[in-house]
């Protein structure tokens, strides 16, 4: 087990913790403290995503397990955050539905690409999409202004990057 894969596993363990924090009724704790703690857990998990990719590439520790584990850990974290926010009525259900459908469809699609030995590395649009989702989630967790605008921006970038993966696959298959 290398460090990048261990960081992906950390995200897998932090995702249900985040969901628990968001959905458990902490009777004697002010909601702002729950928001702060959930944001800290989410931020640690989100930073582990950056570092596992950076370390895997710079230390040449990219593995097939990591190429599958990393996006799945990302989706578990995004799923925990968005479902928790949905249950707290802090996010539009349709926006969350569309984001999550795209996330799981493209994750499956990337596994198909991997099985066909096609390049599945994240595109620049995919990285911007992830950043926009992380920012939107932090604003929603903290109940800061512009959270809804940021959520819609994340939706747009999420759908755009999804279409980019489909077009990339099509171009690679046409060349083959």
N, C-alpha and C positions, 0 to 999 in steps of 0.2 A: 504494500500500500504506500503510494507516494504522497507527498504533501498536498498537491493539487486535488487528488481524489479524497484525501482526508478533509479538506476544506469543503468539498462538495457534500460529503457526509455530514459535516457540521450544519450545513444549510438544511439538509434533510431532517435533522433533529430539531433545529430551531423553528422550522415551519409549523409543526404542531404546537410548539410552545407559544408561538405568536398567536395562533388561532385560539388557544386556551385563554391567553391573556385578554384577547378581544371579546370572547364570548362568555367568560366566567363572570358571575355577579359578585364582585368584591364589595360587600356591603359597607364596610367601614373605611373604604379608600375613596378619596375624591377622584372623579373621572379624569381630571387633568393628570394625576399621577399614573393612572392606567395608560393614558395616552402617551406619556413620556416613556414609560417602561416598554410599551409595545413598540414605540419608535426606536428605542435603543436596540432592542432585539432585532427588529427589522434592519436597522442600519448595519449592525454587525454581520448579519447574514448577507446583506447586499454587498458589503465590502469584501466578504469572503469570495463572492462571485468574481469580482475584479481581480483579486489576488490569485485565485486558483488558475485563472486563464493566463495571467502575466507570468506566474511561476512556471506553469506547464510549458509555455513557449520559450521563455528565457533559459530555463534549466534543461530544456529538451526532454521533458517528462510527459509529453502528450501520449496518451494511451487510448486504445479503443474503448476501454471501460470508462475513462474520463470523458470521451466524446459522447457517450450515452448518458453517463451519470450526471454530468454538469448541466445539460439542458433539463433533465428531469428534476434535479434539485431546484433549479430556477423556477420551474413550473409549480413545484410543490410550494415554494415560498410565495409566489405570486398568487396562487390559488388560496393559500391560507390568509393572506392579507386581504385580497378582494372579497372573499366569502365572509370574512370577519367584518369588514366594512359594510358589506351588503346587509348582514344581520343587524348591524348597528344603525342601519338606514342612513348611511353617510355617502352612499354611491348609487347611481342609477342602475337598476337591474339589467336593462338592455345593454348598456355600455359594458358592464361587467361580463355579461353573457357573451357578447361579441369578442371581447378581448380574450376570454378563456377558451372559446371555441377555436379562435385563431391559434392560440398558444399550443393547444393540444394537437391540432391538425398539423401544424408545421413541425412540432416535435416528432410526430409519427412520420411525416414526410422526410425529415432529415435522417431518420433511421433507415428509411427505404433508400435514400441517396447513399448512405454509408454502406448498406448491403450491396449496392451496385458499384462500389468503389468510386463514387463521385465526390467532389469537393463539397463538404458540408460546413465549412468554416463560416462563422457569423459575418454577415456583411456590415458595412458601415451603418446602413439604415437599421439593421438589427441591433447594433450597439446603441444607436440613438433611441430606438424604440425602448430598449431596456432602461436606459437612463430616464426617459420621459415617464415610464411606469413607476420607477423608484421615486422620482420627485413627486409625482401625483399621489402616490401612496403615503409618502411622508406628510404632505400637506393635508390629506384626508385624515390620517391618524391624529395629527395635531389640531385638526379643525381650523386651519388657517384660511385666510381669504384666498380666492382664486383657485381653490381646490377643484371645483367643478370644471372650470376652464382647462385646468391642467389635465384633468381626467379625459376630457374630450380630445385634447391634443394628443394624449397617449393613445387613445382609440385610433385616431387618424394615422399616427405613425406605426401603430401595431398592424393595422390592416395594410398599409403601404408596404411595410417590410415583408409581410406575408405574401403579397403578390410578387414581390421581388424574388423570393425563394422559388415560387412556381415558375416564373419566367427563366430564372437561372437553370432550373432543372430541364425545362423545355429546350433551352439553347444547348445544354450539354448533351441531351439525348439526340438532338438533330445533328450535332457534330459527330456523334458516335456511329 
